[in-house]
Amino acid sequence: MSGAPFLSSGGAVVAWIVKRLSRGGPAIGCALGTALLLAASVLCATSALARNAVILNSEDDPVSVIDTATYKEVSRSYIGRAPHHLMPTPDGKYLIVAAAGGNQLIFIDRDSRQVAFRREASDPYQVGFSPDTKWFVATSLRLDRIDIYDGREYRLVHRLPAPRTPSHIGFSPDSSTAYVTLQGSNSLMAIDLASGKPAWVAPVGLQPAGVLVRPSGNVLVANMGSDHIAEVDPKDGKVLRRIQTGRGAHNFLLSPDGKVLYVSNRVAGSVAALDAETLTVTAVFPAPGGPDDMAFSLDGQELWVTGRWRAAVNVIDRAAGTLKATIPVGRSPHGIFVW
C-alpha cells in the first residue's frame, strides 16, 4: 500500500482508498460507495484501538505498518532516507525515527501517528537517552563519530571521533557514562557524558554490536563476528566471561518482568533465551532470515523480530518457542516498535 497515510490503519487507509478509487470515474464510485462508507465508519470507530508494529525498512526507505492482530501489512510509506532505529521520547509523546541517510531525527506524534516535526542531525544511526534523560546520544556509523546532545532541547553539546563504525549504545545506571560498540575496531568505548571524552576503549570481540547494561553495572556486548556475548567490567572494559548464544550474536531484549534476556543470532537464524540473572541459555528459537531488532507484543506473549536478510518480520510465540508468522515487508527491515 505504498503512498498510504503514514503509521495509519483504519479510517485513514479507507480515506486513501476512496481517493484512489475516485480516479476511476463515477461508475466505480457509485458501485462501491456504500460499501466503502460502511467500512470507513467501522474502521474509524475502531482505529483508536488498532495495535500496530512499525518496521523501518532501512535499504529501500519506507516504513511498514503491520496490524498485530491479523499479521498483515496495512501500509508502507516513505518517511526519510535510511531509517535504522527508533525509540519513544521519555515523556511518551513521540516516537523518534533516526534517518541516517536523510540526516534527520523524525518525531512521530504517538496519538495521531503522524509526523509532528523533524530535527537536523548528522547521520543518526542508533540513538538513546541516558536513564536520567539529561543526555541524548546518536552514533554516526558512516562518519565514525558520536554526537552527544542535551536530552531536553536536542542541542549538540559534544562531538567526538569514534573509529571505526560506532554502532549500538548503552548507559550506566547513574547516567554518567555511555558505552558504544565500535564494530570496525572490535572494541567497546566508554564515554564520560559530562566531558564528552572517552574514559577507555577496550577490545571485546569480533564485530561487536548490541549493548545492554545490567543492574549491577556490568556491560553485555553481542559479538556479531563470532557466536557469543561478552560480559564486560565497566571500570576498564576487561572481559569477565563469554556466553555462547549462536553465530552472529547481534542484539538484546529484556523481558517485561526482567527474568529472560533474548539475544538475536543473525547468522544462526535464531533467538536465544537466557536466564537474565545467571546468563544461562535456557532455549533457542528459530528466527530465519538474519534476525536483528526485537520487540514484544503489547500483551507480552509474542516476540517480534526483524529479518534483515529476508525482507520479513518473524513472530515467535514466547511460551511455545514456535514461529507463529512470517510477514513480508520492505528490504532490510531493521528497527521495530509495537504500539
C-alpha positions as CSV (number, residue, x, y, z in Angstrom):
1,M,0.0,0.0,0.0
2,S,2.7,2.4,-1.0
3,G,1.6,6.0,-0.5
4,A,-1.0,5.3,2.2
5,P,-1.1,7.6,5.2
6,F,2.0,7.2,7.4
7,L,1.6,5.0,10.5
8,S,-2.1,4.6,10.0
9,S,-4.6,1.8,9.8
10,G,-8.3,2.0,9.8
11,G,-10.1,5.2,8.7
12,A,-7.1,7.0,7.2
13,V,-6.4,4.0,5.0
14,V,-10.0,3.8,3.8
15,A,-9.9,7.5,3.0
16,W,-6.8,6.9,0.9
17,I,-8.6,4.0,-0.9
18,V,-11.6,6.3,-1.6
19,K,-9.3,8.9,-3.1
20,R,-7.6,6.4,-5.3
21,L,-10.9,4.8,-6.5
22,S,-12.3,8.2,-7.3
23,R,-9.8,8.4,-10.2
24,G,-11.6,5.5,-11.8
25,G,-14.8,7.6,-12.6
26,P,-18.3,7.8,-11.3
27,A,-19.2,4.2,-12.2
28,I,-16.7,2.8,-9.7
29,G,-17.7,5.4,-7.1
30,C,-21.4,4.5,-7.3
31,A,-20.8,0.8,-7.3
32,L,-18.6,0.8,-4.2
33,G,-19.6,4.0,-2.5
34,T,-22.0,2.3,0.0
35,A,-19.6,-0.4,0.9
36,L,-16.7,2.0,1.4
37,L,-18.7,4.3,3.6
38,L,-19.7,1.5,5.8
39,A,-16.1,0.2,6.0
40,A,-15.0,3.7,6.8
41,S,-17.4,4.1,9.6
42,V,-16.5,0.8,11.2
43,L,-12.7,1.4,10.8
44,C,-12.9,5.0,12.1
45,A,-14.7,3.7,15.2
46,T,-12.0,1.1,15.9
47,S,-8.8,2.8,14.6
48,A,-8.0,4.2,18.1
49,L,-7.8,0.6,19.3
50,A,-5.6,-0.6,16.5
51,R,-2.4,-2.3,17.6
52,N,0.4,-2.0,15.1
53,A,4.0,-2.9,14.7
54,V,6.2,-0.2,13.0
55,I,9.0,-1.5,10.9
56,L,11.9,0.6,9.5
57,N,13.0,-0.8,6.0
58,S,16.5,0.6,6.0
59,E,17.5,-0.3,2.5
60,D,14.5,1.0,0.5
61,D,13.5,3.7,3.0
62,P,9.7,3.2,3.6
63,V,8.2,2.4,6.9
64,S,5.9,-0.6,7.1
65,V,2.9,-0.7,9.5
66,I,1.6,-4.2,10.5
67,D,-1.7,-5.0,12.1
68,T,-0.6,-7.2,15.0
69,A,-3.9,-9.0,15.2
70,T,-4.0,-10.1,11.6
71,Y,-0.3,-10.2,10.9
72,K,-0.9,-8.2,7.7
73,E,1.0,-5.2,6.4
74,V,-1.6,-2.3,6.3
75,S,0.6,0.5,4.9
76,R,4.0,1.2,3.6
77,S,5.1,4.9,3.4
78,Y,8.2,6.9,2.8
79,I,9.4,8.9,5.7
80,G,13.1,9.6,5.2
81,R,16.3,8.1,3.8
82,A,17.9,5.0,5.5
83,P,15.8,4.8,8.7
84,H,17.5,2.3,11.0
85,H,16.4,2.7,14.6
86,L,13.6,4.2,16.6
87,M,12.6,4.8,20.2
88,P,10.0,6.7,22.2
89,T,10.8,10.0,23.9
90,P,11.0,9.8,27.7
91,D,7.6,11.6,28.1
92,G,6.0,9.1,25.8
93,K,4.6,11.8,23.5
94,Y,6.7,11.0,20.4
95,L,8.4,8.2,18.6
96,I,11.8,9.2,17.3
97,V,12.9,7.7,14.0
98,A,16.6,8.1,13.2
99,A,17.0,8.5,9.4
100,A,20.7,8.2,8.9
101,G,20.7,8.9,5.1
102,G,18.5,11.9,5.5
103,N,20.4,13.4,8.4
104,Q,17.2,13.8,10.4
105,L,15.5,12.8,13.6
106,I,11.8,12.4,12.8
107,F,9.3,12.8,15.6
108,I,6.0,10.9,15.2
109,D,3.1,12.0,17.4
110,R,2.0,8.9,19.2
111,D,-1.6,10.0,19.4
112,S,-2.2,11.0,15.8
113,R,0.6,8.6,14.5
114,Q,1.6,11.4,12.0
115,V,4.9,13.2,11.6
116,A,4.9,16.1,14.1
117,F,8.3,17.7,13.3
118,R,11.8,16.9,12.1
119,R,15.2,18.0,13.5
120,E,18.5,18.0,11.7
121,A,21.1,15.5,12.9
122,S,24.3,14.3,11.3
123,D,24.0,10.6,10.2
124,P,22.0,9.4,13.2
125,Y,22.2,5.6,13.1
126,Q,21.5,4.4,16.7
127,V,20.0,6.7,19.3
128,G,19.4,6.6,23.1
129,F,18.6,8.6,26.2
130,S,20.5,8.3,29.4
131,P,18.4,6.9,32.3
132,D,18.0,10.4,33.8
133,T,17.1,11.8,30.3
134,K,19.7,14.5,30.6
135,W,21.7,13.2,27.6
136,F,20.6,12.1,24.1
137,V,23.3,10.2,22.2
138,A,23.5,9.4,18.5
139,T,26.1,7.3,16.7
140,S,27.2,8.1,13.2
141,L,28.2,4.7,11.9
142,R,29.0,6.0,8.4
143,L,31.0,9.0,9.6
144,D,32.9,7.3,12.5
145,R,31.8,9.7,15.3
146,I,29.4,10.1,18.2
147,D,27.2,13.1,19.0
148,I,26.0,13.9,22.5
149,Y,23.0,16.2,22.8
150,D,21.2,17.9,25.6
151,G,18.3,15.4,26.2
152,R,15.7,18.1,26.6
153,E,16.5,20.6,23.8
154,Y,18.3,18.2,21.4
155,R,21.2,20.8,21.3
156,L,24.6,19.4,20.3
157,V,26.9,19.5,23.3
158,H,29.8,17.2,22.3
159,R,31.1,15.5,19.2
160,L,33.9,13.0,19.3
161,P,35.6,10.7,16.8
162,A,34.9,7.0,17.2
163,P,36.9,4.9,14.8
164,R,35.6,2.7,13.5
165,T,31.9,2.1,12.8
166,P,30.3,3.2,16.1
167,S,27.1,1.2,16.4
168,H,24.9,0.4,19.5
169,I,24.6,2.4,22.7
170,G,24.2,1.5,26.4
171,F,24.2,3.7,29.5
172,S,25.5,3.2,33.1
173,P,22.7,3.1,35.7
174,D,23.9,6.5,37.1
175,S,23.7,8.2,33.7
176,S,27.4,9.2,33.9
177,T,28.7,7.0,31.1
178,A,27.7,5.9,27.6
179,Y,29.0,2.6,26.2
180,V,29.3,2.4,22.4
181,T,30.4,-0.6,20.3
182,L,32.9,0.0,17.6
183,Q,32.2,-2.7,15.0
184,G,35.2,-1.9,12.8
185,S,37.6,-1.9,15.7
186,N,36.3,-4.9,17.6
187,S,36.1,-2.7,20.7
188,L,33.8,-1.0,23.2
189,M,34.2,2.6,24.1
190,A,33.2,4.1,27.4
191,I,32.4,7.9,27.2
192,D,32.2,10.3,30.1
193,L,29.0,12.2,29.1
194,A,29.7,15.4,31.1
195,S,33.1,16.0,29.4
196,G,32.3,14.2,26.1
197,K,35.7,12.4,26.4
198,P,36.5,8.7,26.2
199,A,37.2,7.0,29.5
200,W,38.6,3.9,27.9
201,V,38.5,1.8,24.7
202,A,38.9,-2.0,25.1
203,P,38.8,-5.0,22.8
204,V,35.7,-7.1,23.4
205,G,35.4,-9.5,20.4
206,L,34.8,-9.6,16.7
207,Q,32.4,-7.0,15.3
208,P,30.6,-6.1,18.5
209,A,27.0,-4.8,18.0
210,G,24.3,-4.8,20.7
211,V,24.9,-3.4,24.2
212,L,23.0,-4.0,27.4
213,V,23.9,-2.7,30.8
214,R,22.9,-5.0,33.7
215,P,21.6,-3.7,37.0
216,S,25.0,-4.4,38.5
217,G,26.6,-2.0,36.0
218,N,28.3,-4.8,34.1
219,V,28.0,-4.4,30.4
220,L,26.9,-7.1,27.9
221,V,28.1,-6.9,24.3
222,A,26.9,-9.1,21.5
223,N,29.8,-10.1,19.2
224,M,28.3,-10.4,15.7
225,G,31.5,-11.6,14.2
226,S,31.5,-14.6,16.5
227,D,29.0,-16.8,18.3
228,H,28.8,-15.3,21.8
229,I,28.1,-12.4,24.1
230,A,30.7,-10.9,26.4
231,E,30.2,-9.6,30.0
232,V,32.5,-6.6,30.5
233,D,33.7,-4.8,33.6
234,P,32.5,-1.2,33.4
235,K,35.6,0.1,35.1
236,D,38.1,-0.8,32.4
237,G,36.4,-2.8,29.7
238,K,38.0,-6.1,30.8
239,V,36.0,-9.1,29.5
240,L,34.9,-11.1,32.5
241,R,33.3,-14.0,30.7
242,R,31.8,-15.1,27.4
243,I,28.5,-16.9,26.9
244,Q,27.8,-18.8,23.6
245,T,24.4,-18.0,22.2
246,G,24.7,-18.7,18.4
247,R,26.6,-17.5,15.3
248,G,26.2,-13.8,14.6
249,A,25.1,-12.7,18.1
250,H,23.7,-9.3,17.5
251,N,21.2,-7.6,19.8
252,F,19.4,-7.8,23.2
253,L,15.9,-7.5,24.6
254,L,15.0,-8.0,28.2
255,S,11.5,-9.4,29.0
256,P,9.0,-7.1,30.7
257,D,9.4,-9.0,34.0
258,G,13.2,-8.8,33.8
259,K,13.7,-12.5,34.1
260,V,14.5,-13.5,30.5
261,L,17.1,-12.0,28.2
262,Y,16.8,-12.6,24.5
263,V,19.7,-12.5,22.0
264,S,19.2,-12.4,18.3
265,N,21.7,-14.5,16.4
266,R,21.8,-13.1,12.9
267,V,24.0,-15.8,11.2
268,A,22.4,-18.8,13.0
269,G,18.9,-17.6,12.2
270,S,17.8,-17.9,15.8
271,V,16.9,-16.2,19.1
272,A,18.5,-17.5,22.3
273,A,16.6,-17.1,25.6
274,L,18.9,-16.6,28.7
275,D,18.2,-16.5,32.4
276,A,18.7,-12.8,33.0
277,E,20.4,-13.4,36.4
278,T,22.8,-16.3,35.5
279,L,23.0,-15.7,31.8
280,T,22.5,-19.5,31.2
281,V,20.9,-20.3,27.9
282,T,17.5,-21.9,28.5
283,A,16.1,-22.1,25.0
284,V,16.8,-21.3,21.4
285,F,14.0,-20.4,19.0
286,P,14.0,-20.4,15.1
287,A,14.1,-16.9,13.6
288,P,15.2,-17.3,9.9
289,G,16.4,-14.5,7.7
290,G,19.1,-12.7,9.7
291,P,17.3,-11.8,13.0
292,D,18.1,-8.3,14.2
293,D,16.0,-6.0,16.4
294,M,13.2,-7.3,18.6
295,A,10.0,-6.1,20.3
296,F,7.3,-7.6,22.4
297,S,3.6,-7.7,21.6
298,L,1.6,-5.5,23.9
299,D,0.4,-8.5,25.9
300,G,4.0,-9.8,26.2
301,Q,3.1,-13.2,24.7
302,E,4.9,-12.7,21.4
303,L,8.4,-11.8,20.3
304,W,8.6,-9.8,17.1
305,V,11.9,-10.0,15.2
306,T,13.1,-8.2,12.1
307,G,14.8,-10.4,9.5
308,R,17.4,-8.2,7.7
309,W,18.2,-10.8,5.0
310,R,14.7,-12.0,4.3
311,A,12.7,-8.7,4.0
312,A,10.3,-10.1,6.6
313,V,9.3,-9.9,10.2
314,N,9.1,-13.1,12.3
315,V,6.6,-13.5,15.2
316,I,7.5,-16.0,17.9
317,D,5.2,-17.5,20.5
318,R,7.3,-17.0,23.7
319,A,5.7,-19.8,25.7
320,A,5.8,-22.4,22.9
321,G,9.0,-21.2,21.3
322,T,7.5,-21.6,17.9
323,L,7.3,-19.4,14.8
324,K,3.7,-18.2,14.5
325,A,4.0,-15.9,11.4
326,T,6.4,-14.6,8.9
327,I,5.3,-11.2,7.4
328,P,6.8,-9.8,4.2
329,V,7.9,-6.1,4.5
330,G,10.5,-3.9,2.7
331,R,14.2,-4.5,2.1
332,S,16.5,-4.9,5.1
333,P,14.0,-4.3,7.9
334,H,15.8,-3.1,10.9
335,G,14.2,-1.1,13.8
336,I,10.8,-2.2,15.2
337,F,8.3,-0.7,17.7
338,V,5.0,-2.1,18.7
339,W,2.1,0.1,20.0
